[in-house]
Amino acid sequence: MRNPAAAARGCIFAQLVVVSLLLLAATETVADNKPSVIEARIDTFMSELMEVLDVVPGYSVAVTSPDAILLVRGYGFADPANGEPMDADTQVYVASLTKSMTGLAVASLANKGLLDLDVAIEEYLPTLNGTPAGASSLRRLLSHSHGLEGSALSWRTAYSGDYTPAILMDIVTNMRKEEGDATFNYSNTGYVIAGIVLEQRFGKSWKDIVEDEVLSPAGMDSTTAWVSALADDYAKPHSWLGVKNTFPLAKRDNTMHAAGGHFSTANDLARWLMLQLSDGRIDGRQVFAPGLVNSTRAANAELDMTFYTYRRKRYGLGWYEAEYDGRRMYQHFGSYSGYRAHASFVPELEIGVAVMINDASRPGFHLPDLVANYIYDLAAGVEQPEAKARTEIARIVESIRPMAGKTPPERPRRAPADEARYAGSYRNKDFGEIEFSMSDGELKAAFGNLSSRITYREDGTVRMELTPYRGTLGRFVEDEDGVVNGFQYRGAYYVREPEADPQRTSD
């Protein structure tokens, strides 16, 4: 049952929001305190934001109290190319916001006695006996306090999709501890390992487990971990580089992982936040065991860092405890090429906000946070919250003015005449295989699901965009005889397969 004091705050919350909404609308009176007034104020703000700072194609927004959805709305376009609007049912990739769902799924299984959050995971994965990973626990994995170095695991599961269960287990078995204190270090590693534990323990995909334990009970019917199950009108990814650029979705079913693996909608995230605010109640019934949802926010790791306007202090099982404007806020965000998501709630105000966009470039990156802050300022009765937001919008506008309306020039390839000599397969035991091949007269790279053109820089490095609009550098390595025998990329060395080297001959 809800705390009486909290219930009282909930009763006055709508009044507080409406009063703040009227601060810049002097002609309105208390008699006009209707949900439509709230919606109109937010609609006006969003229209102004998109007109003044026209960098993001579409926004999907949800605002909720513990008992009701206050607003769900789409603004702009899911796909401007065909005029597809963004609405409350548009599916948008939420990236690391998945962690909060995975965290609740694991907590639910532990609550049923099917898992123990605090035993070493080698109990569930005996092949890890005696390894650093095997000594960790689910609680430490899900609170980023495991201290394991897992960049190869993250790369294969989030980007390339080049793996089998056996490959992943081999990577985890051979993981090393990072240097220094392991109290908190945010990454995908712990959640991907937790997903492996779930699959080995229960004999089914982590995706199905989260569906059964979390999404189905929550009634989040449009939230999916399967790219192949997306509706045709899902939000298409974009990146603003002077103008809005669209590009093909880089995600596939095999790169939807337990640390970042769902598309969701404003309607579904509204339900998700209502559950957080009500400790597992929705539609008039208790759908999760009392105390279970709240337990995922209990502090498992201490930290002190700042993200945008938020001071982050603790981490639970998929939720940060942070502070905004002197109030405690729980939050988790997500970003990936072409997407950015914000989900948070402030218990004192009894309000939750979710904002998703189909762009993750520099000028748009923090716009979901800006929109959420505006809504929280409305709820808190901040005087003229539009003025506060406009100051930040004006700063962004000024910072991107030199780029606005201009498209980046084509990068010169600077290809050597003999670039075909680099063609071949280059393999790293942990990260996988990069295939360089000649196509249409130029060298191109393929790395699992990902592919890219190659351009050459004056310093001898080559540039690839394996994820759209995110260039990374590598370097072909030659021996003292000028034979190309490897490729250095992102701190890892890839050995050229001998049979793929046209300069080598067999006996």
N, C-alpha and C positions, 0 to 999 in steps of 0.2 A: 504494500500500500504506500502511496506517495506521502512524503513528509508534509504535514499540514502547513508549515511555514513556506515550503516550496510551492505548495498548491496555491497559497495566497499570492505569492509572487507571480504565479502563472496567471491568476485572475487579473492582476493589474498590468500584466505585460502588454496585452493588446492596447490598453489605454495609453501606456507609455509610448508605444510605437506610433500610435495615431497622433499624439501630441507632438512628437518630434517631426512627424511628417508634415505637420501644419506650420512649422516654423517659418517656412518660406512661402506659405500660401495664405496670406492674411485674410483673404476673402472667405476662407473656409471657417466653419464653426463646429462646435462639439457635436451638433446634430448631424454633421456629415461624416462622423466616425464610422466608416464602413470598410470592409475588406477592399472594396474597389479603390478607396483613397490610398491605401497602402500600395496596392498594385500600380496605381497611376503614378505615384511618386517614384517608385523604382523604375517603372517603364520610362519615365521622363529622364531619369538619370542615365539609364542604359542607352537611350537614344542619343543623348548628348555625348556620352563617352564614345560611342561608335562613330559619330559624326566628326568629333574633334580629333580622335585618335583612331583612324581607320586602318588598323593593322591586323586585326583578328577577324576572320570570316564569321564566326558564330560563337555565341555563348549559350550555355544551358545552366539555369539557376534554380535552386530549390531553397526554400526557407521554411522551417518547421518549428513547432513547439512540441512539448512532450505528447500532446493529445491531438494535434491537428496539423495538417499541411497548410501553411499560410500562403505560400506562393510556389508554383512550379511554372517555369516559362522558358521558352527558347527565344533567342534574339539573333538576327542575322541569318547566316546560311550554313547548313551542313556541307553543301557543295555549291558554291557560287556558279560553277560552270554550267550547271543545268537548272539553277534556280531553286534547288531543294532547300527548304527552310530548316533551320534548327528549331526543334520544339521539345516539349517535355518528355517525349518518347524517343528522341534521337539517341542512338547508342554512340558513346564517346569512350575512347580508351582512357582508363583511369590510372594505368601504370602502378606505381607503388602504393596507391590506396588499397590495392589488393591485400597488402600486409595486414590491415585491420581485419579483413575477412578471414584470412588464413589463421591469424592469431585467435579469433573466436572459435573457429572450427577445432583447433587443437585444444583450446580450453574446454570446449564442450565434451570432447572425447575424454579428457582427463576428469571432468566432473562426473562422467558415467563410469569411471573406474577402468577405462580401456587403455589409458596412457598415464604415465607419471611424468610430470613436468620436470622433476628434479633428479631422476636417475640418469646415469650415463647412457647415452644412446647406443653404446655397444651392446646393451641388453637387448635392443631391438634389431641391431645390425651386427651380429657376431663377427663378421669379417673385419670390423673396425677395432677389434680388441687390441689394446696396447697402442693405439694411434692417438694423436692429439684430437682429431675429430671425434673419435669414439669416447673420449673422456668428457666431452661436453654434454650438456643437457638440453632438452627442448626449451626450457626457460631461458638459458643463456643464448641459445641460437636465435630465439624470437625477440630477445632484447638487445641484440647486437653487442653482447658482452662475451663472445666466445673466443675472440682473439685469433681466428683462423684466417689465413690468406687464401682467398678464393676467386681471384680475378679470372682464371681460366674457366671455372665453373659458371661464373656469371656471363662470360662472353658466349659460351656455347649455348646456354639456356635462354639468354635474352636477345642474342643477336644472330649468331650464325645458324643455330639449329642443327649443327653438325655433331651429333652425339647418339649414343645408344645407352641403355641403362648400365651396361658393363663399363662403358667409358666413364660415365659419371661416377660410378662407384670407385673406379681406379683413381680418379682425380681426388675424391674425398679421402680415400685411404692414404694417399701420399701428401695430403695437405700439411703445411708447416704452420707453426705459430708465428704471428707477426711479432716484431720487436716492440718492446715497451709495454706499458700498462694496457690491459685489455678490458678496462671498465666499460667503454662504449666506443664503438667505431661502426658507423652506419654503412651497410652494404646489403647486397642481395644474398650474400653467401648463406647466412643462417637460415633464411626462409627456404632457399632451394634445398638445403640439406634436410630441413624439417619435412619438406614435400617428399623427399626420398624416403624418409622414415615412415611417413604415412602410407606410401605406396607399398613398401616392403611389409609393413605391419598388417595392413588390411587387404592387400591384394587387389587394389583398384586405384585409379588415377587420383591424384590430389584434387583434380578438378571436380570429380564426382563426389569426393568427400566434402569439399566446401559447399557444393550444391546441396548435398543431403543434410549437412549439419547447420548450414547458415542460410543460404539463399532461398531454399524452399520454405523453411519455417518463417522466414522474414517476408515471404510473398514478393521477393525481388525477381519476378519472372522474366524480365528483359535483360538481366545481368548475366553475361555469359563469358566463359573462359575459352570459347571456341570461335576462332575467326571464321571458320567454315559455317558457323551457325548465324552469322550476322545478317540482319536485314539489309536489303539493297541500299536503303537510305541512311546508313550509318554515316557519321561525320567523317569527311575525308580530310587527311592530314595536309597542313599547309606550313609554310615558313615565309615570314615577311623579310625580304631583302630589297627594300626600296619599293617594291610592289608585292602583292600576295602571290605566292607561288604554291601550286599544288603539286603533289608527287604521289606515286603509288604507295600503298600501305606496305611497310616493311615487315609487319608482324605476320606470322603464320601460326598454325596450331602448335607447332613444335617450339615456338619461342614465347608462348604464353605460360609463364612459370609461376611458382607459388609466391614469389616476391613481387610480381608485377604482371598479372595475367587476366584482367577482366575489362570488358566493355560494360558500361552501365548507362543509366539515363537519369534525368532529373527526378522523375517520379520514383525510381527505385532508391536513389540516394536520399530522397526525402524520408522514405520508410527506414532506411538505415540509420539516419540521424534521430528519428523519433524513437527507435529502439534504444539508442544510446542514452537519450535524455530520460527515458522511462524505465531503465533497467530491464529491458526485454519485453515490454508490453506494446502491443499494437492491435488495432482493430478490436479494442475492448477485451483483449485476453492476453494472458502471460504466455508468450511463445518460447521463451527461454527461461531456464530455471532461475528463480530469484537470486540475485547476487552474481550470476555468471557473467553477464555483460559488463557490469561494473568491475569485475575482477580483472578484466583485460586492460584496465587503465591503472591498476596498482603499480607503483614504481618498482621496476626491476633493475634499473640502471640510472645513475645520477649523471647529469651533464650540465654544462653551462655554455650555451652557444646562441647565436642570434641568426634568425632567418627572416629577412624582410623586416617587418615591424614587431616580430615576435621574439621574446626571450624564452628559449626552450630549456627546461630544467630537469625533466625526467622522461623515461621511456618505459612503457609497459609491455603489452603483447600486441604490437601493431598500432599504438597510439603514443604521441608525444603529449606530455603535460607542458604547457607553455603559459606565457602571460601576455595579454594584450590590454593596454591602457589600464593596468592595475588589476585586471580580472583574470581569473584562472580560465584557461581555454585548453580543450583537448583537440588535437588536430593530427591529420596525416594528409600529405599531398602526394602527387605523382607527376612525373614528366617523362616524355619520350619524344623522339623525333616526330613533330607534328601535333603534339598533344600536351596539355597541362591541366591538372585537376587539383581542386582544393576541397577538403571536407573538414569541418570543425564544428564545435559547439561550446557554448559558455553556460555552465550550469546556473550561475547566479542570475543570468537573464532568461534562462529557460528557452534558449533559441539555438538552433543549428542552421548552418549555411553550407551549401555545396555549390561550387561554380566550376564548370568545365569549359574548355575552349579547344578548338581544333587548330592550334598554333602553339609552338613553344620557342619561337625566336626571341632574340634579346628584348625588343620593345614590348612584346606581349607577355613575357614570361611571368611577371608579377601582377598582371591585370586580374586574374581570379582572386588574388589576395586583396587587391585594392577594392574590388567589388564587394567582397565579403566584409572588409573593414567598414565600408560605407553602410552596409546593412546593420552591422553591429552598432555603429555609431547612432543610427536611427533608433535602434532598440534601447540604447542607453540614454537617449535624450540629449546627445551632444548637440550643441547649438550650431546650426547651419553646417551639417556634415557634407553637403555638396561643396562648400567652399574649401574644406579640408581636402577632399578628393580632387578638386580642380587644380589645386596647387601641385599635386603629384602628377596629374595628367599633363599639365603645362610643362613640367620638368622633362617628362618623357618626350613630348612633342619637340621640345627644343633640342634634346639630345640626338634625335633622329632626323632633324631637318635637313642636314647635308645629303642624306640618302633618299629622302622621300621622292617618289616618282621616278627614280632611276633604277635601271636593272644593272646588275653587276656585269662588267665586261667579260667576254669569253676568255678563259685562261689560255695562254699560249701553251702548246703541248711541248715544244722544245725537244721533240723526240729524236734520239740519235738514229742515224741511218741503219744501224744494225740492231735495232731494239728487239728484233725477233730472237736474238740470242738469250733474252731473259725468259722466253716462254718455257713453261714447265711446271711441275708440281713441287711445292715447298711445304714441308711438314714439320710441325712442332707437336711433341707427344701430348702436351696438355691442351693447347689451343686448337689443334686440328690442322687442316690443309688449305693452303691458298693455291689456286690454280691460275696461272698467267697464260693467256693464249692470244694469238693474233686473230683479230676479227675485223673485217672491213678495213684492212690495212693498218691497224693500230693495236697496241697491246692493251688488253683488258684483264681485270682481276675478278675472280669469283671465289667467295669464301662462304661455303654453305649456302644459305638462302640469299646472301648478299652479293652484289656485283657492282663494278665501277669502272669508268674510264681511268686512264693513267695520264697524268701530266708530269713533266720533269722540271725540277727546280734547278737554279743555277748552282746551288750548293751540293748537287749530286743526289739529293733525295728525290723520291717520287711521291706524288700526292694522290690519294684515293678518297672518294666519298662513298664508302660502303653503306653508311646511313646518310640519307639525303641532306645536303647542305651542311654537313659536318665533315670537314676535311681532316684526314690524318696522314701522317708522313711515315714512309719506310725507306729502306736503302738496300739495294742489291749489293751482295758481298762477293768479291772476287779473291782468288788466291794469288800467290806471287806470279803465277803463269798467266794471269788474266782470265782464268776459267771461273765462271759464275757458279758458286757453290752454296749460296744461301741468301736469305732475306731477313733483315732486321726490322721488326715491326712492333711498336708499342712495348718495348722492353723485353721482347721475346725473340729468340733466334729460330728461324725456320730453315731446315736443311733441305737442299734441293735433292729430289729423288734422282738417282743416277740414270735410270732408264729414260728419264724425261729430258736429259741434257743432250742436245744435238752435237755438242762439241766432244762428247765422250764416245768411244767406240768399244765394242765388246770383243773379246778374244774369239 
